[in-house]
Amino acid sequence: MASPASSPTFRHLKQLMAQLLDGVILLDATGVILSANAAALRMHGIEKLEDLGATAEGYAERFTLRSGTGRRLKRREYPLFRLLAGESFPDEIVEVMPAGEDEVRWVHQVRDVTMDVDGGEPDYLALVLCDVSARFDAEARFKAMFQANPAPALVVRLSDLRVMRANQGFQSLTGFRDDDLRGKALFGLELLDGLAGAKEVRALIEEGRVVPQAEAELLTADGSRRLVLFAGQPIDVTQEDALLLTFADLQPRREAEQALAASERHLLTVFEMAPVAMAVTQGADRSIIRVNAAFRALTGYDSAELIAPTTDGQGVWDVHDAYHAADRLVAEHGTLRHYEARLRSRAGELIDCLVSGESINVDGTDCVLWLYQDVTERRRDELELARAIDEVMQDTSWLSRSILDKLATLRRPQTQSPAEDLSPREREVLGLICDDLDDSAIAERLSLSRNTVRNHVARIYSKLGVSRRSGAVIWGRERGMGSHGS
């Protein structure tokens, strides 16, 4: 009787095995390794059959095996021994390494095949091997990156749309534990809500297609929801077809926007209810974009008339040059305080005001906040007092200059005399103004440019609290400036 190794059937098996890309290890029922093709040898890092081991026991002495989850297998759990025991395993994942080593060298997907010649007991037992090391290496790298990635993410199995794993970022964002999610149906968890086009997004997920970025409300462990931006991408680095869902937390942005909106509402309320007339202008043309109730009451205009596209901040000023001088000072210094000006009401009445301005930023646009303090009544009282003083002083030329200066100060009370604020150059310019010289003559006299003189004049007006050249002349002559006052 011919031995199995020399039978025609065995030779045919060896010829067939040699043509296979998968590895094949052939045993008899006693555990003797009869043959192995070149692919099986390569999958164990050897070149000769004897290096595989003469028997299943010899194989176990040369190679250490672990399960697909990394658990070290006992000898009776080796596929070769299970094959001899008559067990069937259509697809089994094992990690293989040479005996004495701890680092996995190969990952095999194995299955059993039994063959009999006469229809009785199996004559040959075969272990068919497929090298899936590259796939498992990719899966290991993906798993490591998935867990280390701070961006929240889920992996969902496409066959049943159940959660396969959730990384630490997702757990931190939602407060769910991995056990709360793993194996649960994605839509059964009701994780996503508030989707625009929810049916279309669900269809894309069910079909395993790319899900474009979309905003949604993500459920958290305490039952609340957070605004997120999520997207889906099919992946093939797991053992099963899957979809990777990634999330970006938009809740801080929403809370910041809500806080900003609330703050703006509060500011608008304060602006509207303030007892001082206020207006906001924007852009190079200084168009009015907002006025409060006090401003509307002061001028008689309603908001629609003032916020018209053709209306700018100077429209309510009686003297446009005064407005431009004030605006220039705000542009140069960022602020303006107690600038004397006149507004003209809708009815044509003149309103004396002390104007303050401040550069501000509204929604990324440079603006100016203007405050108008109505001093019309006070000015009227001052003028009446000044007339009375002038009438009394017509026959009192004997009064000293210091007394005149004090009386003049009483006509325009201030916490600090403006004269102390004037620089030497500004006093020099004011003296020439009191001598009735215009800007061109002053520029020629002092060897300055006309623009420089204009800037000096604007600052003098601001410091003195006047809006006209005549006001500056009166102020200076009352204090002995210019040839007329000496």
Sequence and secondary structure as in RCSB ss.txt:
>XXXX:A:sequence
MASPASSPTFRHLKQLMAQLLDGVILLDATGVILSANAAALRMHGIEKLEDLGATAEGYAERFTLRSGTGRRLKR
REYPLFRLLAGESFPDEIVEVMPAGEDEVRWVHQVRDVTMDVDGGEPDYLALVLCDVSARFDAEARFKAMFQANP
APALVVRLSDLRVMRANQGFQSLTGFRDDDLRGKALFGLELLDGLAGAKEVRALIEEGRVVPQAEAELLTADGSR
RLVLFAGQPIDVTQEDALLLTFADLQPRREAEQALAASERHLLTVFEMAPVAMAVTQGADRSIIRVNAAFRALTG
YDSAELIAPTTDGQGVWDVHDAYHAADRLVAEHGTLRHYEARLRSRAGELIDCLVSGESINVDGTDCVLWLYQDV
TERRRDELELARAIDEVMQDTSWLSRSILDKLATLRRPQTQSPAEDLSPREREVLGLICDDLDDSAIAERLSLSR
NTVRNHVARIYSKLGVSRRSGAVIWGRERGMGSHGS
>XXXX:A:secstr
   GGGSHHHHHHHHHHHT SSEEEEE TTSBEEEE HHHHHTTT SSGGGG SBHHHHHHHEEEEETTS B  G
GGSHHHHHHTT   SSEEEEEEETT  S  EEEEEEEEEE SSSSS SEEEEEEEE HHHHHHHHHHHHHHHH  
S EEEEETTTTEEEEE HHHHHHH   HHHHTT BTTTTT EES TTHHHHHHHHHTT  EEEEEEEEE TTS E
EEEEEEEEEE SSSS EEEEEEEE HHHHHHHHHHHHHHHHHHHHHHH SSEEEEEETTTTEEEEE HHHHHHH 
  HHHHSSTT BGGGGBS HHHHHHHHHHHHHHSEEEEEEEEEE TTS EEEEEEEEEEEEETTEEEEEEEEEE 
HHHHHHHHHHHHHHHHHHTT TTS HHHHHHHHHHHS  SS HHHH  HHHHHHHHHHHTT  HHHHHHHHT  H
HHHHHHHHHHHHHHT SSHHHHHHHHHHTT STTT 
